[in-house]
Amino acid sequence: MPSYIRAFSTHNTYEAAWVKNSNFNFSPSGNITMEQLKAYLDSYKGEHSVSTYKEQSNGVELQLGKRYGINDILFGVTASHDTYNRVNPSANTTANINRNLLTGYLQDKIHFSDKFELTPGLRYLHASDYTVKKGNGTDKSPSDSQVNHVSGMMATQYKFDDTTSLYGSWAQVFRAKKVTDYDAVLEPLEDEKGNVYNVGLKKSFGKKTNLDINYSYLKMDNAIGSYSVEDLTTATGTKSYAMNAKQNKKALNLSVEHQFDDNWRLGASYTYVKTDFHSKNFKTVPDGTSLDDLLNKQVPINNYQIDLGYDKGKFNVDLLTTIYSGNDTDYFTNNRFVISDLSMNYKLNEKATLYLIANNLWNTAWENRYMYHMGIGAFPQQGRRILVGMQYKF
């Protein structure tokens, strides 16, 4: 039952080069280097613009855990101030969006017996009003931007014997519109709402091998998406839209874990995902392209994971490699991406633990987002990043 308090500050900066009426081949082959692109922009005599996007979130999070008889209680709260800044020098425009967020949750895992447990939970979200401040002195703020919402969840597990157990869960999904869901122009947009269901079976074979198979179903009434289309009346030659969509996602998950000895363990898993989007308010982009087709092909179908772990005394390390395959190369720079993450922990004493987390070890260029007209690979995922910290129990 961990208890902790953490302060955090996260920053993300992204620059985009926009070129109008150009015959330069920005093909998705992945063979264009940054040096070639910079050289081209330096020599290009037509209209172009380089925009800068900055995201920042500062805050603190607290979790308290305590066991009372058959109840395992978890309480947590997170408060943050989020900002989003967009600067387009050639168009002489800026957009600044600020918002305060407060979330809290309460969960109780009830152990009715050695075989049966039930876990209800509640989550509260408060999101303040926010204002889009434009460089020309005009501000815009949607009338429904302030949000107060309570959502619930329920999970259960039944153990037939020492080797087999059945589990299931239901949770309400709610995500308030984020500052990055909007740009300089506010579009009609609703908060994300939906439900997710999961059922699965766990089976042990001896003392060293475990199998887990489960099926999940996500039904969203207001999934949030966005796309960009050509608009030569704008300074950048494009215009972006935010939109809501109905989303049904079905996933089959298979995983197996084997313990070789007291120190080494290996896990492997496979996930097949089928996503079905139906856009609301928007159906086609100006050139007649189906928006539903664009949305439904933007998710990798297959997901493989290999997890290698080592534990000895106060030290443990975990190397997780994920392979995304079945990507449509009309929307991704490659039909397969290989991403590795590393985590290490060292227990100083009963209360303090040092940890290191390194994501995207190989600094792989990959993406899971595509925007029409902006092109393939325009929104890469984060590169290599390292987090070092200490957890203290009290």
C-alpha positions in Angstrom: 0.0 0.0 0.0 2.4 2.7 -1.2 2.1 6.3 0.0 4.1 9.1 -1.7 4.2 12.8 -2.7 5.8 13.9 -6.0 6.4 17.3 -7.6 6.8 17.3 -11.4 7.5 19.6 -14.3 7.3 18.4 -17.9 8.2 20.2 -21.0 7.8 19.4 -24.7 8.8 21.6 -27.7 7.9 20.9 -31.3 8.8 22.8 -34.4 7.1 22.4 -37.8 8.1 23.8 -41.2 5.3 24.7 -43.5 6.0 25.1 -47.3 3.4 26.5 -49.7 3.2 25.6 -53.4 6.4 23.6 -53.4 7.4 20.6 -55.6 9.9 19.4 -53.0 9.4 15.7 -52.4 8.5 15.2 -48.7 8.1 11.5 -49.3 7.5 9.2 -46.3 10.4 7.0 -47.2 12.4 8.1 -44.2 15.5 8.9 -46.4 15.3 12.7 -46.0 17.8 13.8 -43.4 17.4 16.9 -41.2 20.4 18.5 -42.9 18.8 18.1 -46.3 15.6 19.6 -45.1 17.4 22.6 -43.5 19.4 23.1 -46.7 16.2 23.1 -48.7 14.5 25.6 -46.5 17.5 27.9 -46.6 17.5 27.8 -50.5 13.7 27.9 -50.9 12.6 31.3 -52.3 8.8 30.8 -52.0 6.5 31.2 -49.0 7.3 29.1 -45.9 6.8 29.3 -42.2 8.4 27.6 -39.2 6.0 27.4 -36.2 7.0 26.5 -32.6 4.8 24.6 -30.2 5.5 24.4 -26.5 3.7 22.3 -23.9 4.3 22.5 -20.2 2.7 21.0 -17.1 3.8 21.8 -13.5 2.2 20.2 -10.5 2.2 17.9 -7.5 0.7 14.4 -6.8 -0.1 12.7 -3.5 -1.1 9.1 -2.8 -2.0 7.6 0.6 -2.5 3.8 1.1 -3.7 2.0 4.1 -5.0 -1.5 5.0 -8.0 -1.8 7.4 -9.0 -5.4 8.0 -10.3 -6.8 4.7 -10.1 -3.4 3.0 -7.1 -2.0 1.0 -7.8 1.8 0.7 -6.1 4.0 -1.8 -6.6 7.8 -2.0 -4.8 10.1 -4.4 -4.9 13.7 -5.6 -3.0 15.5 -8.4 -3.0 19.3 -9.1 -1.3 20.8 -12.1 -1.1 24.0 -14.2 -0.9 23.2 -18.0 0.1 25.6 -20.7 0.3 25.4 -24.5 2.0 28.0 -26.6 2.1 28.3 -30.4 4.2 30.9 -32.2 4.1 31.5 -36.0 6.6 34.3 -36.7 5.8 34.7 -40.5 2.1 35.2 -39.8 2.9 37.3 -36.7 0.4 35.3 -34.6 0.6 33.6 -31.2 -1.8 31.4 -29.2 -1.5 30.8 -25.5 -3.8 28.4 -23.6 -3.7 28.0 -19.8 -5.7 25.6 -17.6 -5.7 24.3 -14.0 -6.5 20.7 -13.3 -7.4 18.9 -10.1 -8.0 15.1 -10.0 -8.8 12.8 -7.1 -9.5 9.2 -6.7 -10.7 6.7 -4.0 -10.4 3.0 -4.3 -11.2 0.1 -2.0 -10.1 -3.5 -2.7 -12.3 -5.7 -0.5 -11.1 -9.2 0.2 -14.3 -11.1 1.0 -12.4 -14.4 1.2 -9.2 -16.1 -0.1 -11.0 -16.7 -3.4 -13.1 -13.6 -4.0 -12.3 -9.9 -4.1 -14.2 -6.8 -5.3 -12.7 -3.4 -6.1 -15.0 -0.3 -6.4 -13.5 3.1 -7.2 -14.4 6.7 -7.8 -12.5 9.5 -9.6 -13.2 13.2 -9.5 -12.0 15.8 -12.1 -12.1 19.5 -11.9 -10.8 21.5 -14.9 -10.8 25.3 -14.8 -12.0 27.7 -17.4 -9.3 28.4 -20.0 -8.7 31.2 -22.5 -7.0 31.2 -25.8 -5.0 34.4 -25.9 -4.1 35.5 -29.4 -1.3 37.8 -30.5 -3.7 40.3 -32.1 -5.2 41.1 -28.7 -8.4 39.2 -29.0 -9.2 36.4 -26.5 -11.6 33.5 -26.9 -13.0 31.3 -24.1 -15.7 28.6 -24.7 -18.6 28.9 -22.3 -18.5 25.3 -21.3 -14.7 25.1 -20.7 -15.0 24.5 -16.9 -15.5 20.8 -16.0 -16.5 19.0 -12.8 -17.0 15.3 -13.3 -17.2 12.1 -11.2 -16.7 8.7 -12.8 -16.7 5.1 -11.4 -15.2 1.7 -11.9 -15.6 -1.8 -10.6 -13.3 -4.8 -10.8 -13.5 -8.3 -9.4 -11.6 -11.6 -9.3 -12.6 -15.1 -8.4 -10.0 -17.8 -7.7 -11.2 -21.3 -8.5 -8.1 -23.0 -7.1 -4.3 -22.2 -6.7 -3.8 -22.4 -10.5 -6.9 -20.8 -12.1 -8.7 -17.5 -11.6 -11.3 -15.5 -13.5 -11.4 -11.7 -13.5 -13.4 -8.8 -15.0 -13.8 -5.1 -14.8 -15.8 -2.1 -16.0 -14.8 1.6 -15.9 -16.2 4.8 -17.1 -13.9 6.8 -19.3 -13.8 10.6 -19.1 -11.2 13.0 -20.3 -11.7 16.7 -20.3 -10.5 18.6 -23.4 -6.8 19.3 -23.1 -5.1 22.5 -24.1 -3.4 20.6 -27.0 -6.8 19.6 -28.4 -7.2 23.2 -29.6 -5.0 25.5 -31.5 -5.5 29.1 -32.4 -9.1 28.4 -33.6 -11.7 26.9 -31.2 -13.9 24.3 -32.8 -17.1 22.7 -31.4 -15.8 19.9 -29.3 -17.1 17.8 -26.4 -15.2 16.0 -23.6 -14.3 12.4 -24.2 -16.8 10.0 -22.6 -17.2 6.2 -22.8 -17.0 2.8 -21.1 -14.4 0.1 -21.1 -15.0 -3.6 -20.3 -12.5 -6.4 -19.7 -12.8 -10.1 -18.9 -9.9 -12.6 -18.6 -8.6 -15.9 -17.4 -5.3 -16.6 -15.6 -3.8 -20.1 -15.5 -0.6 -21.4 -13.9 1.4 -24.4 -15.1 3.6 -25.5 -12.3 5.3 -22.9 -10.2 7.2 -21.2 -13.0 4.9 -20.6 -15.9 1.8 -18.3 -16.0 -0.7 -17.8 -18.8 -3.1 -14.8 -19.2 -5.8 -14.4 -21.8 -8.3 -11.6 -21.9 -10.7 -9.7 -24.1 -11.4 -5.9 -23.8 -14.0 -3.7 -25.4 -13.9 0.1 -25.5 -17.0 2.1 -26.4 -16.4 5.8 -26.7 -19.3 8.3 -27.4 -17.0 11.3 -27.9 -13.4 10.3 -28.7 -11.4 13.3 -29.7 -9.5 13.5 -32.9 -8.0 16.1 -35.3 -7.0 16.5 -38.9 -5.4 19.1 -41.1 -6.4 20.1 -44.7 -4.9 22.4 -47.3 -6.1 26.0 -47.1 -4.1 28.5 -49.2 -5.9 31.4 -47.6 -3.9 30.9 -44.4 -0.3 31.9 -43.7 0.7 28.2 -43.4 -1.3 26.9 -46.3 -3.2 24.5 -44.0 -6.0 24.6 -41.5 -6.5 22.2 -38.6 -9.8 20.9 -37.2 -10.6 19.2 -33.9 -13.5 16.8 -33.9 -15.4 14.2 -32.0 -16.0 10.6 -33.1 -17.7 7.5 -31.9 -15.2 4.8 -31.3 -15.4 1.0 -30.8 -12.2 -0.8 -30.0 -11.9 -4.5 -29.6 -8.7 -6.2 -28.4 -7.6 -9.7 -27.7 -4.6 -10.1 -25.4 -2.4 -13.2 -24.8 0.6 -13.3 -22.5 2.9 -15.9 -20.9 5.5 -15.5 -18.2 8.2 -17.9 -17.2 10.5 -17.8 -14.1 13.8 -19.4 -15.1 15.4 -19.3 -11.6 15.4 -17.0 -8.5 16.8 -14.1 -10.6 15.8 -14.3 -14.2 12.3 -14.1 -15.7 10.9 -13.7 -19.2 7.5 -12.5 -20.4 6.0 -12.4 -23.9 2.6 -11.1 -25.1 0.6 -10.4 -28.2 -2.3 -8.0 -28.7 -4.6 -7.7 -31.7 -6.6 -4.5 -31.9 -9.5 -3.6 -34.2 -10.7 0.0 -34.1 -13.9 1.4 -35.7 -14.3 5.2 -35.8 -17.3 7.1 -37.0 -16.8 10.9 -37.1 -19.4 13.3 -35.7 -20.0 16.6 -37.4 -17.4 15.9 -40.1 -17.6 13.2 -42.7 -15.3 14.2 -45.6 -12.3 16.5 -46.0 -12.5 19.1 -48.8 -10.9 16.8 -51.5 -13.6 14.1 -50.8 -11.4 11.8 -48.8 -13.4 9.8 -46.2 -12.5 11.0 -42.7 -13.6 7.6 -41.2 -11.1 5.8 -43.5 -8.3 8.1 -42.3 -9.1 7.5 -38.6 -9.6 3.7 -38.8 -6.2 3.1 -40.5 -4.1 5.1 -38.0 -3.7 2.4 -35.4 -1.2 -0.4 -35.5 -3.0 -3.7 -35.6 -0.5 -6.0 -34.0 1.5 -5.4 -30.8 4.2 -7.8 -29.5 6.0 -7.4 -26.2 9.1 -9.1 -24.8 9.8 -8.4 -21.1 13.1 -9.6 -19.6 13.7 -9.1 -15.9 16.4 -9.7 -13.3 15.9 -9.5 -9.6 18.6 -10.0 -6.9 18.5 -8.7 -3.4 17.9 -5.0 -3.3 18.3 -4.6 -7.1 16.0 -5.3 -10.0 16.0 -4.3 -13.6 13.5 -4.7 -16.4 13.9 -4.4 -20.2 10.7 -4.2 -22.1 10.7 -4.3 -26.0 7.5 -3.5 -27.9 7.0 -4.3 -31.6 4.2 -2.5 -33.5 3.4 -4.2 -36.8 0.7 -4.2 -39.4 1.0 -0.4 -39.9 -0.5 1.0 -43.0 2.4 2.6 -44.8 0.0 5.2 -46.3 -0.1 6.6 -42.8 3.1 5.5 -41.1 6.8 5.9 -42.0 7.2 2.1 -41.6 5.1 -1.0 -41.3 6.9 -1.9 -38.1 8.5 -0.1 -35.1 10.7 -1.6 -32.4 10.8 0.3 -29.1 12.7 -0.6 -25.9 12.2 0.7 -22.4 14.4 0.1 -19.3 13.6 0.4 -15.6 15.9 -0.1 -12.6 15.3 0.0 -8.9 17.7 -0.2 -5.9 16.2 -0.4 -2.4 18.3 1.7 0.0 16.4 0.6 3.0 12.8 -0.3 4.1 11.6 3.2 3.2 13.7 4.5 0.4 14.1 3.3 -3.2 16.2 4.8 -6.0 14.9 4.3 -9.5 15.8 5.0 -13.1 13.5 4.9 -16.1 14.8 5.1 -19.7 12.2 5.2 -22.5 12.9 4.6 -26.2 16.4 3.4 -25.5 17.4 3.2 -29.2 16.0 6.7 -29.9 13.8 5.2 -32.6 11.9 7.6 -34.9 8.3 6.4 -34.8 4.8 7.7 -34.6 1.2 6.7 -33.8 -0.5 9.8 -35.1 -1.2 11.0 -38.6 -2.7 14.2 -39.9 -4.0 14.6 -43.4 -2.0 17.1 -45.6 0.7 17.5 -43.0 2.1 14.2 -44.2 3.5 11.0 -42.8 5.9 11.3 -39.9 4.9 14.8 -39.0 4.1 13.9 -35.4 6.9 11.6 -34.1 6.8 10.1 -30.6 9.3 11.3 -28.1 12.9 10.3 -28.5 15.1 8.8 -25.8 14.3 10.2 -22.3 15.6 9.4 -18.9 14.0 9.8 -15.4 15.9 9.4 -12.2 14.2 9.7 -8.8 13.7 8.3 -5.3 10.5 6.9 -3.7 10.1 7.2 0.1 7.4 5.4 2.1 6.1 7.0 5.3 
